[in-house]
Amino acid sequence: MQLVIAEKASVGFALAKALGVTEKKDGYIEGNGYIVSWCVGHLVSLANADMYDEKFKKWDVADLPIIPDEWQFIIAEDKDKQFGNRHEQL
């Protein structure tokens, strides 16, 4: 099974049609040896600086640049299901 991830649903449907993939699932299309899926807007964003340290709630040029040891990511609440599907497929 090969996974194809498109930028948006309309591109995903066009790719699925070209690949002969026809079985619609919840947020993706499967068949003919392929899973064709797509993203929806911004699935993931970087955490705000104050999520790393409370002192960053108030900006100070002396604190710049803010480069965390480990980046934190936020999954958009309204995109959680779509993100979960992509995560499982990968």
mmCIF file of the C-alpha atoms, coordinates in Angstrom:
data_MODEL
# 
_entry.id   MODEL 
# 
loop_
_atom_site.group_PDB 
_atom_site.id 
_atom_site.type_symbol 
_atom_site.label_atom_id 
_atom_site.label_alt_id 
_atom_site.label_comp_id 
_atom_site.label_asym_id 
_atom_site.label_entity_id 
_atom_site.label_seq_id 
_atom_site.pdbx_PDB_ins_code 
_atom_site.Cartn_x 
_atom_site.Cartn_y 
_atom_site.Cartn_z 
_atom_site.occupancy 
_atom_site.B_iso_or_equiv 
_atom_site.pdbx_formal_charge 
_atom_site.auth_seq_id 
_atom_site.auth_comp_id 
_atom_site.auth_asym_id 
_atom_site.auth_atom_id 
_atom_site.pdbx_PDB_model_num 
ATOM 1  C CA . MET A 1 1  ? 0.000   0.000  0.000   1.00 0.00 ? 1  MET A CA 1 
ATOM 2  C CA . GLN A 1 2  ? 1.386   3.408  -0.981  1.00 0.00 ? 2  GLN A CA 1 
ATOM 3  C CA . LEU A 1 3  ? 0.349   6.572  0.838   1.00 0.00 ? 3  LEU A CA 1 
ATOM 4  C CA . VAL A 1 4  ? -0.193  9.766  -1.159  1.00 0.00 ? 4  VAL A CA 1 
ATOM 5  C CA . ILE A 1 5  ? -0.801  12.935 0.874   1.00 0.00 ? 5  ILE A CA 1 
ATOM 6  C CA . ALA A 1 6  ? -2.196  15.962 -0.935  1.00 0.00 ? 6  ALA A CA 1 
ATOM 7  C CA . GLU A 1 7  ? -2.263  19.592 0.156   1.00 0.00 ? 7  GLU A CA 1 
ATOM 8  C CA . LYS A 1 8  ? -6.061  19.740 0.172   1.00 0.00 ? 8  LYS A CA 1 
ATOM 9  C CA . ALA A 1 9  ? -9.108  17.572 -0.513  1.00 0.00 ? 9  ALA A CA 1 
ATOM 10 C CA . SER A 1 10 ? -9.686  18.723 -4.098  1.00 0.00 ? 10 SER A CA 1 
ATOM 11 C CA . VAL A 1 11 ? -6.143  17.711 -5.059  1.00 0.00 ? 11 VAL A CA 1 
ATOM 12 C CA . GLY A 1 12 ? -6.568  14.428 -3.184  1.00 0.00 ? 12 GLY A CA 1 
ATOM 13 C CA . PHE A 1 13 ? -9.731  13.610 -5.144  1.00 0.00 ? 13 PHE A CA 1 
ATOM 14 C CA . ALA A 1 14 ? -8.006  14.472 -8.444  1.00 0.00 ? 14 ALA A CA 1 
ATOM 15 C CA . LEU A 1 15 ? -5.043  12.241 -7.575  1.00 0.00 ? 15 LEU A CA 1 
ATOM 16 C CA . ALA A 1 16 ? -7.362  9.428  -6.512  1.00 0.00 ? 16 ALA A CA 1 
ATOM 17 C CA . LYS A 1 17 ? -9.223  9.652  -9.811  1.00 0.00 ? 17 LYS A CA 1 
ATOM 18 C CA . ALA A 1 18 ? -5.958  9.532  -11.777 1.00 0.00 ? 18 ALA A CA 1 
ATOM 19 C CA . LEU A 1 19 ? -4.767  6.516  -9.758  1.00 0.00 ? 19 LEU A CA 1 
ATOM 20 C CA . GLY A 1 20 ? -8.074  4.649  -9.984  1.00 0.00 ? 20 GLY A CA 1 
ATOM 21 C CA . VAL A 1 21 ? -8.686  4.874  -6.231  1.00 0.00 ? 21 VAL A CA 1 
ATOM 22 C CA . THR A 1 22 ? -12.418 4.804  -5.500  1.00 0.00 ? 22 THR A CA 1 
ATOM 23 C CA . GLU A 1 23 ? -13.250 3.525  -1.990  1.00 0.00 ? 23 GLU A CA 1 
ATOM 24 C CA . LYS A 1 24 ? -14.119 6.586  0.120   1.00 0.00 ? 24 LYS A CA 1 
ATOM 25 C CA . LYS A 1 25 ? -13.263 6.359  3.808   1.00 0.00 ? 25 LYS A CA 1 
ATOM 26 C CA . ASP A 1 26 ? -13.377 8.870  6.670   1.00 0.00 ? 26 ASP A CA 1 
ATOM 27 C CA . GLY A 1 27 ? -10.936 11.562 5.494   1.00 0.00 ? 27 GLY A CA 1 
ATOM 28 C CA . TYR A 1 28 ? -9.176  9.533  2.807   1.00 0.00 ? 28 TYR A CA 1 
ATOM 29 C CA . ILE A 1 29 ? -9.745  7.311  -0.241  1.00 0.00 ? 29 ILE A CA 1 
ATOM 30 C CA . GLU A 1 30 ? -8.359  3.797  -0.561  1.00 0.00 ? 30 GLU A CA 1 
ATOM 31 C CA . GLY A 1 31 ? -7.982  1.202  -3.295  1.00 0.00 ? 31 GLY A CA 1 
ATOM 32 C CA . ASN A 1 32 ? -5.860  -0.059 -6.149  1.00 0.00 ? 32 ASN A CA 1 
ATOM 33 C CA . GLY A 1 33 ? -2.818  -0.308 -3.826  1.00 0.00 ? 33 GLY A CA 1 
ATOM 34 C CA . TYR A 1 34 ? -3.055  3.319  -2.658  1.00 0.00 ? 34 TYR A CA 1 
ATOM 35 C CA . ILE A 1 35 ? -4.302  5.399  0.228   1.00 0.00 ? 35 ILE A CA 1 
ATOM 36 C CA . VAL A 1 36 ? -4.912  8.961  -0.934  1.00 0.00 ? 36 VAL A CA 1 
ATOM 37 C CA . SER A 1 37 ? -5.274  11.462 1.868   1.00 0.00 ? 37 SER A CA 1 
ATOM 38 C CA . TRP A 1 38 ? -5.042  15.209 2.355   1.00 0.00 ? 38 TRP A CA 1 
ATOM 39 C CA . CYS A 1 39 ? -4.409  17.882 4.897   1.00 0.00 ? 39 CYS A CA 1 
ATOM 40 C CA . VAL A 1 40 ? -6.970  20.471 5.952   1.00 0.00 ? 40 VAL A CA 1 
ATOM 41 C CA . GLY A 1 41 ? -5.613  23.945 6.623   1.00 0.00 ? 41 GLY A CA 1 
ATOM 42 C CA . HIS A 1 42 ? -2.961  24.170 9.298   1.00 0.00 ? 42 HIS A CA 1 
ATOM 43 C CA . LEU A 1 43 ? -3.046  20.805 11.083  1.00 0.00 ? 43 LEU A CA 1 
ATOM 44 C CA . VAL A 1 44 ? -0.113  21.631 13.335  1.00 0.00 ? 44 VAL A CA 1 
ATOM 45 C CA . SER A 1 45 ? 1.403   24.883 14.548  1.00 0.00 ? 45 SER A CA 1 
ATOM 46 C CA . LEU A 1 46 ? 4.357   25.800 16.707  1.00 0.00 ? 46 LEU A CA 1 
ATOM 47 C CA . ALA A 1 47 ? 3.672   26.471 20.374  1.00 0.00 ? 47 ALA A CA 1 
ATOM 48 C CA . ASN A 1 48 ? 3.743   30.101 21.476  1.00 0.00 ? 48 ASN A CA 1 
ATOM 49 C CA . ALA A 1 49 ? 6.874   31.217 23.304  1.00 0.00 ? 49 ALA A CA 1 
ATOM 50 C CA . ASP A 1 50 ? 5.089   31.488 26.659  1.00 0.00 ? 50 ASP A CA 1 
ATOM 51 C CA . MET A 1 51 ? 4.371   27.753 26.547  1.00 0.00 ? 51 MET A CA 1 
ATOM 52 C CA . TYR A 1 52 ? 8.099   27.201 26.992  1.00 0.00 ? 52 TYR A CA 1 
ATOM 53 C CA . ASP A 1 53 ? 8.542   29.725 29.791  1.00 0.00 ? 53 ASP A CA 1 
ATOM 54 C CA . GLU A 1 54 ? 6.112   32.123 31.505  1.00 0.00 ? 54 GLU A CA 1 
ATOM 55 C CA . LYS A 1 55 ? 8.634   34.962 31.197  1.00 0.00 ? 55 LYS A CA 1 
ATOM 56 C CA . PHE A 1 56 ? 7.925   35.064 27.462  1.00 0.00 ? 56 PHE A CA 1 
ATOM 57 C CA . LYS A 1 57 ? 4.336   36.243 28.036  1.00 0.00 ? 57 LYS A CA 1 
ATOM 58 C CA . LYS A 1 58 ? 5.822   39.728 28.029  1.00 0.00 ? 58 LYS A CA 1 
ATOM 59 C CA . TRP A 1 59 ? 8.243   40.225 25.189  1.00 0.00 ? 59 TRP A CA 1 
ATOM 60 C CA . ASP A 1 60 ? 11.693  41.625 25.849  1.00 0.00 ? 60 ASP A CA 1 
ATOM 61 C CA . VAL A 1 61 ? 14.237  42.116 23.085  1.00 0.00 ? 61 VAL A CA 1 
ATOM 62 C CA . ALA A 1 62 ? 16.922  40.814 25.481  1.00 0.00 ? 62 ALA A CA 1 
ATOM 63 C CA . ASP A 1 63 ? 15.270  37.361 25.329  1.00 0.00 ? 63 ASP A CA 1 
ATOM 64 C CA . LEU A 1 64 ? 15.587  37.124 21.552  1.00 0.00 ? 64 LEU A CA 1 
ATOM 65 C CA . PRO A 1 65 ? 16.124  34.892 19.758  1.00 0.00 ? 65 PRO A CA 1 
ATOM 66 C CA . ILE A 1 66 ? 13.916  32.337 21.502  1.00 0.00 ? 66 ILE A CA 1 
ATOM 67 C CA . ILE A 1 67 ? 15.198  28.938 20.417  1.00 0.00 ? 67 ILE A CA 1 
ATOM 68 C CA . PRO A 1 68 ? 13.888  26.062 22.538  1.00 0.00 ? 68 PRO A CA 1 
ATOM 69 C CA . ASP A 1 69 ? 15.895  22.896 23.140  1.00 0.00 ? 69 ASP A CA 1 
ATOM 70 C CA . GLU A 1 70 ? 12.927  20.868 21.945  1.00 0.00 ? 70 GLU A CA 1 
ATOM 71 C CA . TRP A 1 71 ? 10.171  22.331 19.774  1.00 0.00 ? 71 TRP A CA 1 
ATOM 72 C CA . GLN A 1 72 ? 6.564   21.906 20.920  1.00 0.00 ? 72 GLN A CA 1 
ATOM 73 C CA . PHE A 1 73 ? 3.731   21.532 18.450  1.00 0.00 ? 73 PHE A CA 1 
ATOM 74 C CA . ILE A 1 74 ? 0.027   22.221 18.844  1.00 0.00 ? 74 ILE A CA 1 
ATOM 75 C CA . ILE A 1 75 ? -2.589  20.228 16.938  1.00 0.00 ? 75 ILE A CA 1 
ATOM 76 C CA . ALA A 1 76 ? -5.558  22.402 15.988  1.00 0.00 ? 76 ALA A CA 1 
ATOM 77 C CA . GLU A 1 77 ? -8.627  21.192 17.918  1.00 0.00 ? 77 GLU A CA 1 
ATOM 78 C CA . ASP A 1 78 ? -10.869 21.208 14.866  1.00 0.00 ? 78 ASP A CA 1 
ATOM 79 C CA . LYS A 1 79 ? -8.282  19.212 12.896  1.00 0.00 ? 79 LYS A CA 1 
ATOM 80 C CA . ASP A 1 80 ? -7.499  16.565 15.529  1.00 0.00 ? 80 ASP A CA 1 
ATOM 81 C CA . LYS A 1 81 ? -9.299  13.743 13.695  1.00 0.00 ? 81 LYS A CA 1 
ATOM 82 C CA . GLN A 1 82 ? -7.625  14.506 10.360  1.00 0.00 ? 82 GLN A CA 1 
ATOM 83 C CA . PHE A 1 83 ? -4.215  14.708 12.064  1.00 0.00 ? 83 PHE A CA 1 
ATOM 84 C CA . GLY A 1 84 ? -4.859  11.380 13.804  1.00 0.00 ? 84 GLY A CA 1 
ATOM 85 C CA . ASN A 1 85 ? -5.714  9.739  10.489  1.00 0.00 ? 85 ASN A CA 1 
ATOM 86 C CA . ARG A 1 86 ? -2.491  11.024 8.884   1.00 0.00 ? 86 ARG A CA 1 
ATOM 87 C CA . HIS A 1 87 ? -0.451  9.935  11.910  1.00 0.00 ? 87 HIS A CA 1 
ATOM 88 C CA . GLU A 1 88 ? -1.865  6.383  11.746  1.00 0.00 ? 88 GLU A CA 1 
ATOM 89 C CA . GLN A 1 89 ? -1.308  6.172  7.999   1.00 0.00 ? 89 GLN A CA 1 
ATOM 90 C CA . LEU A 1 90 ? 2.317   7.193  8.272   1.00 0.00 ? 90 LEU A CA 1 
# 
